[in-house]
Amino acid sequence: MIEMPSTLTCPKCGHRSTHTMPTDACQYIHVCDQCGVTLKPKTGDCCVYCSYGDVPCPPIQDERAGRDQGCCTP
């Protein structure tokens, strides 16, 4: 089963915020609510949830479960 909420942690200030991930696209940008830094995926990651979240994005969850959707393949 796909987990939809993921908690992003800002690498600059440590602020944590929980969001419902989109199922139809990867999210490439997130602005920290506390310090305003713009988060972008780390090299090799497809989205901010895979880089800074406690749960990877739905397409990566599917891929790991053997249900490859292909949208986030780096």
N, C-alpha and C positions, 0 to 999 in steps of 0.2 A: 504494500500500500504506500502511496506517495504521501510524504509529509509536506504540508503546504506552508506552515509558519517556519521562519528561520530568523534567528537573532543575529544581526550584524554587529560587529564590534569595531569601532573606529581605531585604527592603529596609531593615530596621533594623540587622541585624548582619552581613549578607553570607553567612551560612551557606548552603551548597548541599546539597541532598539529592535523590536520584533516586527516583522512585516510578513504579509501573505505574498508568496512568490507568484509571479505570473506563470501560467501553464503553456502559453503559446509563443513565448519569446524569452530570450535571455536578457537580463537587465545589466547593462554595461556601466551605468553611472548611478551613484547614490551620493547625496550630499548629507554629511553628518548634521543632525539637528542641533548638536551642542557647539561644535567648533567651526562648522562650515566647510571643512575640507571635502574636496570631491574625491570619492573613492572610485577607482577603476580596477578592472580585473588585473591580478598579477600575471606575469608571463606564464603561459601554459594553461591558465584558467579561462573558462568561457564567460564568466559573469562575476558580479560582486558577491553573490551568495556563495559561489565556490571558493572565492578568495577570503572573504571576511565573515561568512555565516557559519552557524553551528550545524546547519543542514545544507547540503548541496542542492542545486536547482533541480526541478522535476525531470528534465531530460537526462541529467547525469544520474539521478536516482534510477530512472528507467534503464539506462545503459548498464548500470551496475547490477540490476536485477535480471539482465538478459533481454530487456524489452527496448532495444535501441531505437530511438526516434531520430537520431542523427543531426538535430539542429545545433547541438553544442559541441560537436566534435572539433577539437582544436586543429 
